[in-house]
Amino acid sequence: MHELSIVEGMMRTVIPAARKAGAKRIVSIRLKIGDMSGVIPSCVEEYFSLVSPGTMAEGAKLVMEPVPVTISCPACGYAGPVKRGQWKCPQCAGTAYSVTGGNDFFVDSLEAE
C-alpha cells in the first residue's frame, strides 16, 4: 500500500516540472526501480491509473526500468551486480560486502508536450 504515497509523491514532482517547462501534458514518465526498493511495479501502475485522471499526466505511459542490486566486496575487490536471492559475492562467495545499489526509486525522466 505504500505505493500509493510513492505515486502521489511522484506526481508532486513531475507535474510541477512539466508545468515549469511549459508543457500542456505529460506523455511518459521513466522510473528507475531498485530490485531491493520494496516497490512493486504493478502496484505503481495501478495507483497511477487511480491518481492521474484529471491531471496533465492522465494517459501518460509509465516506463519502469529495474535497477539491479550491486555490491562492493572488500575481500576480493569485486564491485558489481549480484542476482536477487544469491547474496554472496560472485567472485569469492564472501558475505561481508556492502550494498552499493538497488535500493533506488526515482523519476529518471519525463516526456511532455
C-alpha distance (Angstrom), angle and dihedral (degrees) to the residues before:
residue distance angle dihedral
M1 . . .
H2 3.81 . .
E3 3.81 86.6 .
L4 3.82 88.5 77.9
S5 3.80 92.0 62.5
I6 3.81 89.5 42.7
V7 3.82 91.3 54.1
E8 3.81 91.4 45.6
G9 3.81 89.2 51.7
M10 3.78 90.8 47.7
M11 3.81 89.6 52.9
R12 3.83 90.4 50.5
T13 3.80 86.5 57.0
V14 3.81 104.8 40.9
I15 3.81 100.5 41.8
P16 3.82 96.0 55.4
A17 3.82 90.1 43.1
A18 3.81 91.4 52.6
R19 3.81 92.1 45.8
K20 3.80 91.1 49.2
A21 3.81 88.6 54.3
G22 3.81 90.1 52.1
A23 3.80 95.6 -110.4
K24 3.78 123.4 155.7
R25 3.81 96.2 -159.4
I26 3.78 140.8 8.3
V27 3.80 113.6 -120.2
S28 3.80 100.8 -176.0
I29 3.78 140.6 -2.5
R30 3.81 119.8 -152.2
L31 3.80 113.8 -151.7
K32 3.79 130.1 -171.5
I33 3.80 111.6 -147.9
G34 3.79 119.2 -171.4
D35 3.79 117.8 -136.9
M36 3.82 88.7 -126.1
S37 3.80 97.2 40.4
G38 3.79 94.1 98.6
V39 3.81 89.6 -131.0
I40 3.80 113.7 134.9
P41 3.83 110.6 -146.8
S42 3.82 94.8 -151.2
C43 3.82 89.7 54.8
V44 3.81 90.8 49.5
E45 3.81 88.8 53.8
E46 3.80 92.4 47.3
Y47 3.81 94.6 49.6
F48 3.80 91.9 42.9
S49 3.80 88.8 56.9
L50 3.82 88.6 53.3
V51 3.81 97.9 43.5
S52 3.82 102.6 39.1
P53 3.85 102.8 61.3
G54 3.78 110.9 108.0
T55 3.80 92.8 20.8
M56 3.77 131.3 96.3
A57 3.82 87.0 -103.0
E58 3.80 93.6 61.6
G59 3.80 108.5 128.0
A60 3.79 93.5 11.8
K61 3.77 117.3 146.1
L62 3.80 117.6 -119.7
V63 3.79 113.0 -142.4
M64 3.79 108.7 -166.5
E65 3.78 119.8 -167.8
P66 3.79 121.0 -170.5
V67 3.80 118.9 -128.0
P68 3.81 111.0 -149.0
V69 3.77 123.8 -133.0
T70 3.79 110.1 -99.9
I71 3.78 128.9 -168.3
S72 3.77 141.8 -169.2
C73 3.80 114.8 -142.7
P74 3.81 115.4 -158.2
A75 3.82 92.2 -167.7
C76 3.81 96.6 64.9
G77 3.80 104.5 5.8
Y78 3.81 95.8 -113.2
A79 3.78 114.4 157.3
G80 3.76 117.6 179.9
P81 3.79 148.0 70.5
V82 3.78 128.9 -28.0
K83 3.77 125.1 -164.2
R84 3.77 115.9 -107.9
G85 3.80 109.3 -97.6
Q86 3.82 93.3 20.5
W87 3.76 98.4 93.1
K88 3.80 99.1 176.6
C89 3.76 130.7 93.2
P90 3.81 106.1 -90.2
Q91 3.81 90.7 -140.3
C92 3.81 105.1 44.7
A93 3.84 103.6 7.9
G94 3.80 88.8 -121.8
T95 3.78 121.0 154.3
A96 3.82 100.1 -161.9
Y97 3.79 95.5 91.1
S98 3.79 135.8 124.6
V99 3.79 121.9 -119.6
T100 3.80 106.6 -126.3
G101 3.80 101.9 174.9
G102 3.76 146.2 5.9
N103 3.80 99.3 76.4
D104 3.79 91.7 92.4
F105 3.77 132.4 119.9
F106 3.77 117.0 171.0
V107 3.78 146.0 135.1
D108 3.79 105.1 -100.4
S109 3.79 97.1 -175.5
L110 3.76 144.4 -33.1
E111 3.76 134.8 -142.8
A112 3.77 116.9 -141.7
E113 3.76 138.2 168.0
